[in-house]
Amino acid sequence: MLNIVLFGPPGAGKGTQSERLIEKYGLTHLSTGDIFRANIKGETELGKLAKSYMDQGHLVPDSVTIDMLRAEVLKANSQAGYIFDGFPRTSAQATALDEFLTSIDTEISLMIALEVEENELKNRLLKRAEVSGRPDDADPAIIENRIAVYNKETAPVKSHYETQQKLISIDGIGTIDEITNRLFAAVDSRKS
Ligand code: AMP
């Protein structure tokens, strides 16, 4: 199995690049942000809870997010593997993911971190708001919050995978195709 954590700050291009990776490697895409948004749309209890955090640019609590992710993996039951997009976002989530994958006889193959500097992220998110309809993209104060949460709680997750020698950092500036080619090269360098 090929299990990839696609990592990076909000606006780094994780969603766009996930689509390319899925197509090439036949992986199952699990985006916790997308799953929360589907629950908000469906007006589920989980959606209502998640919305109260997401609207402020805060993280949904670990316990809720981890339980949801585990259920989604079991439901998808992929043979080829997964792209985890937007998860893990805290050290506790990273540890829980390792333990869970071990329990189903697999593991993370690699983490690819998309590196994009802050001003570029802010511009991309505001531009994305014009088409995404996401309230958390449209408000500069919420964007600031999301980037601050990323720097404080999520960026340390990189060292979790660095210690395991699974981290590959990629320059996330360039055309979509250029970045995709960097990602493919990173994956191919690790594929057994
Ligand atoms: P994203 O679509 O990845 O930008 O996520 C949008 C929002 O969903 C985030 O700002 C968080 O509020 C929430 N969210 C997504 N993934 C996670 C996660 N792994 N842990 C906690 N909150 C999350």
Residues whose N, C-alpha, C, O or C-beta is under 5 A from the ligand:
A	BS01	AMP	P10 T32 G33 D34 F36 Y53 M54 G57 H58 L59 V60 T65 G86 F87 P88 R89
